[in-house]
Amino acid sequence: MRLRSLAFAAIALALPASPAMADGDAARGQKLFTRCSGCHTTTGENKAGPSLAGVFGRAAGKVDGARYSRAMASSNIVWDDVSIDAYLAGPTKFLPGTTMAIGVPNASDRADIIAYLRSLGPG
């Protein structure tokens, strides 16, 4: 039993971190966020999409004054590294019915944007 546990631990350590869990470059992420700034802010102001200030740990579809699709408002998603990464990779695939149609296909870009959003603190 102990040998099996050690084997699983060794395999887990040998696997590369997923993009969602990798440490991104927050400074580069801030620059990349300009792609998002047409619809989102990080200052608390809602635009076409909700403010992403304090998005980590926040329930999706719950920012006062923001407009949400029915799918988002009823999703029960709590934003973390994994859910944000999956959503940015393919919004409509991750959450059919969402109104956000623009994704970030590059895993490194997503990791950097996530690092930037994480640097803003929890919700």
NORFENFEN-V723601 format. One record per pair of residues at least 12 apart in sequence whose ideal C-beta (glycine too) atoms are under 10 Angstrom apart, sorted by the first residue. I is the first residue (numbers start at 1). J is the second residue. D is the distance in whole Angstrom. If there is no record, write none. Layout:
BEGIN
I,J,D
I,J,D
END
This chain:
BEGIN
17,111,9
18,81,9
18,82,8
18,85,7
18,86,10
18,107,9
18,111,9
19,81,9
19,82,10
19,85,6
19,86,10
19,88,10
19,89,8
19,106,9
19,107,4
19,108,7
19,109,9
19,110,6
19,111,5
19,112,10
19,114,8
20,80,8
20,81,4
20,82,5
20,83,8
20,84,7
20,85,3
20,86,7
20,88,9
20,89,9
20,107,9
20,110,8
20,111,7
20,114,7
21,81,6
21,82,8
21,85,8
21,111,9
21,114,10
22,81,9
22,85,9
22,107,8
22,108,8
22,110,9
22,111,5
22,112,10
22,114,9
22,115,9
23,111,8
23,112,10
23,114,10
23,115,7
23,118,10
24,81,9
24,85,10
24,107,10
24,108,8
24,109,9
24,110,8
24,111,3
24,112,4
24,113,7
24,114,6
24,115,3
24,116,7
24,117,10
24,118,8
24,119,10
25,108,9
25,111,8
25,112,5
25,113,10
25,115,6
25,116,8
26,112,7
26,113,9
26,114,9
26,115,4
26,116,5
26,117,9
26,118,7
26,119,4
26,120,9
27,112,8
27,115,9
27,116,8
27,119,9
28,108,9
28,109,8
28,111,9
28,112,4
28,113,9
28,115,8
28,116,8
29,109,8
29,110,9
29,111,8
29,112,4
29,113,5
29,114,7
29,115,5
29,116,3
29,117,7
29,118,9
29,119,8
30,42,9
30,112,9
30,113,9
30,115,9
30,116,5
30,117,9
30,119,8
30,120,10
31,112,8
31,113,10
31,116,9
32,104,8
32,106,9
32,108,10
32,109,6
32,110,9
32,112,6
32,113,5
32,116,7
33,52,8
33,112,9
33,113,6
33,116,6
33,117,8
35,102,8
35,104,7
35,109,8
35,113,8
36,49,8
36,52,7
36,88,9
36,100,10
36,102,8
36,104,9
36,113,7
36,116,10
36,117,9
37,52,10
38,102,9
39,52,10
39,99,10
39,100,8
39,102,8
40,52,5
40,53,9
40,55,9
40,66,10
40,100,9
40,117,10
41,53,7
42,54,9
42,55,9
42,116,8
42,117,7
42,119,10
42,120,6
43,120,10
44,63,9
44,65,10
45,65,9
46,63,7
46,64,9
46,65,5
46,66,4
46,67,8
47,66,9
47,67,10
48,66,9
48,67,8
48,99,9
48,100,9
49,63,9
49,66,7
49,67,8
49,68,9
49,72,10
49,99,8
49,100,7
50,62,9
50,63,4
50,64,9
50,65,8
50,66,4
50,67,8
50,68,7
50,72,9
51,63,6
51,65,9
51,66,7
52,79,9
52,84,9
52,113,10
52,116,9
52,117,6
52,120,8
52,123,10
53,117,9
53,120,6
53,121,8
53,123,8
54,79,10
54,117,9
54,120,6
54,121,6
54,122,6
54,123,4
55,79,5
55,80,9
55,84,7
55,114,10
55,117,6
55,118,9
55,120,8
55,121,10
55,122,9
55,123,6
56,78,9
56,79,6
56,80,6
56,81,8
56,83,10
56,84,8
56,114,9
56,117,7
56,118,6
56,119,10
56,120,8
56,121,7
56,122,5
56,123,6
57,78,7
57,79,7
57,80,7
57,121,10
57,122,5
57,123,5
58,77,9
58,78,7
58,79,5
58,80,10
58,122,8
58,123,3
59,73,10
59,75,9
59,76,8
59,77,7
59,78,6
59,79,8
59,123,8
60,72,6
60,73,8
60,74,9
60,75,5
60,76,8
60,77,4
60,78,7
60,79,6
60,83,8
60,84,10
60,87,9
60,95,8
60,98,9
61,73,4
61,74,7
61,75,6
61,76,9
61,77,8
61,95,10
61,98,10
62,78,10
62,123,9
63,123,9
67,99,8
68,98,9
68,99,8
69,95,8
69,96,10
69,97,6
69,98,5
69,99,5
69,100,8
70,97,6
70,98,10
70,99,10
71,92,9
71,95,6
71,96,6
71,97,3
71,98,5
71,99,8
72,87,10
72,91,10
72,95,7
72,97,8
72,98,6
72,99,8
72,100,8
74,97,9
75,87,10
75,94,10
75,95,6
75,97,9
75,98,8
77,94,9
77,95,7
78,123,9
79,114,10
79,117,9
79,122,10
79,123,8
80,114,9
80,118,9
81,110,10
81,111,9
81,114,6
81,115,9
81,117,10
81,118,7
82,114,10
83,95,10
84,110,8
84,113,8
84,114,5
84,117,7
84,118,9
85,104,9
85,107,8
85,110,5
85,111,8
85,113,9
85,114,6
86,110,9
87,100,8
87,103,8
87,104,9
87,110,9
88,100,9
88,102,9
88,103,6
88,104,4
88,105,9
88,106,10
88,107,10
88,109,9
88,110,5
88,111,10
88,113,7
88,114,8
88,117,10
89,103,6
89,104,7
89,105,7
89,106,9
89,107,8
89,110,6
90,103,5
90,104,9
90,105,8
91,103,5
91,104,9
END
